[in-house]
């Protein structure tokens, strides 16, 4: 939860699609899902986001893909390509006010509409625990809330740090606590489908076996 900012929206430099070849020709690519390589090019070449944001986004993608694979083994039908792309791009407008909405607009400009819809919702997914279906939006949202920087810390620890950081602002703390409650509700929903705790699942996220997995998804 990093969406407490006071500055005006920082406009993104959305330059000519043609200047970047096929990757940027949104008009000729109707609602495609970019590959992990294309996502990394958007972050590092087109937007030059910080190394910290890139590291965080890659870790979120790793966690989200691990969750996706586990959920699909339990009968879900999640699109792993979509989950990875949205995870990698979810913070491309970090530092802007309402960064999720800014990122969504940017991605729609490129005709990455399905990815845009997931990215735009990653801060505000509404959770219905009685609804047993799991969406890509929910997986990306939870993965983001399990990661602090490029470390997997869990929902409670991530929000504890935020509450400490904003302890002087009652309104901010109330907003943070509300998002923490939603994140924990989302975690319970996924755990019910998995039949195991997210914590136990993530203990199997061995760096050596999974760190490069996102680079080898078919495109």
Secondary structure in CASP SS format (residue, H / E / C, confidence):
PFRMAT SS
TARGET T0000
AUTHOR 0000-0000-0000
METHOD secondary structure of the structure
MODEL  1
X C 1.00
X C 1.00
X C 1.00
X C 1.00
X C 1.00
X C 1.00
X C 1.00
X C 1.00
X C 1.00
X C 1.00
X C 1.00
X C 1.00
X C 1.00
X C 1.00
X C 1.00
X C 1.00
X C 1.00
X H 1.00
X H 1.00
X H 1.00
X H 1.00
X H 1.00
X H 1.00
X H 1.00
X C 1.00
X H 1.00
X H 1.00
X H 1.00
X C 1.00
X C 1.00
X C 1.00
X C 1.00
X C 1.00
X C 1.00
X C 1.00
X H 1.00
X H 1.00
X H 1.00
X H 1.00
X H 1.00
X H 1.00
X H 1.00
X H 1.00
X H 1.00
X H 1.00
X H 1.00
X C 1.00
X C 1.00
X C 1.00
X C 1.00
X H 1.00
X H 1.00
X H 1.00
X H 1.00
X H 1.00
X H 1.00
X H 1.00
X H 1.00
X H 1.00
X H 1.00
X H 1.00
X H 1.00
X H 1.00
X H 1.00
X H 1.00
X H 1.00
X H 1.00
X H 1.00
X H 1.00
X H 1.00
X H 1.00
X H 1.00
X H 1.00
X C 1.00
X C 1.00
X C 1.00
X C 1.00
X C 1.00
X C 1.00
X H 1.00
X H 1.00
X H 1.00
X H 1.00
X H 1.00
X H 1.00
X H 1.00
X H 1.00
X H 1.00
X H 1.00
X C 1.00
X C 1.00
X C 1.00
X C 1.00
X C 1.00
X C 1.00
X C 1.00
X C 1.00
X C 1.00
X H 1.00
X H 1.00
X H 1.00
X H 1.00
X H 1.00
X H 1.00
X H 1.00
X H 1.00
X H 1.00
X H 1.00
X H 1.00
X C 1.00
X C 1.00
X C 1.00
X H 1.00
X H 1.00
X H 1.00
X H 1.00
X H 1.00
X H 1.00
X H 1.00
X H 1.00
X C 1.00
X C 1.00
X C 1.00
X C 1.00
X C 1.00
X C 1.00
X C 1.00
X C 1.00
X C 1.00
X C 1.00
X C 1.00
X C 1.00
X C 1.00
X C 1.00
X C 1.00
X H 1.00
X H 1.00
X H 1.00
X H 1.00
X H 1.00
X H 1.00
X H 1.00
X H 1.00
X H 1.00
X H 1.00
X H 1.00
X E 1.00
X E 1.00
X C 1.00
X C 1.00
X E 1.00
X E 1.00
X C 1.00
X C 1.00
X H 1.00
X H 1.00
X H 1.00
X H 1.00
X H 1.00
X H 1.00
X H 1.00
X H 1.00
X H 1.00
X H 1.00
X H 1.00
X C 1.00
X C 1.00
X C 1.00
X C 1.00
X H 1.00
X H 1.00
X H 1.00
X H 1.00
X H 1.00
X H 1.00
X H 1.00
X H 1.00
X H 1.00
X H 1.00
X H 1.00
X H 1.00
X H 1.00
X H 1.00
X H 1.00
X H 1.00
X H 1.00
X H 1.00
X H 1.00
X H 1.00
X H 1.00
X H 1.00
X H 1.00
X H 1.00
X H 1.00
X C 1.00
X C 1.00
X C 1.00
X H 1.00
X H 1.00
X H 1.00
X H 1.00
X H 1.00
X C 1.00
X C 1.00
X C 1.00
X C 1.00
X H 1.00
X H 1.00
X H 1.00
X H 1.00
X C 1.00
X C 1.00
X H 1.00
X H 1.00
X H 1.00
X H 1.00
X C 1.00
X C 1.00
X C 1.00
END
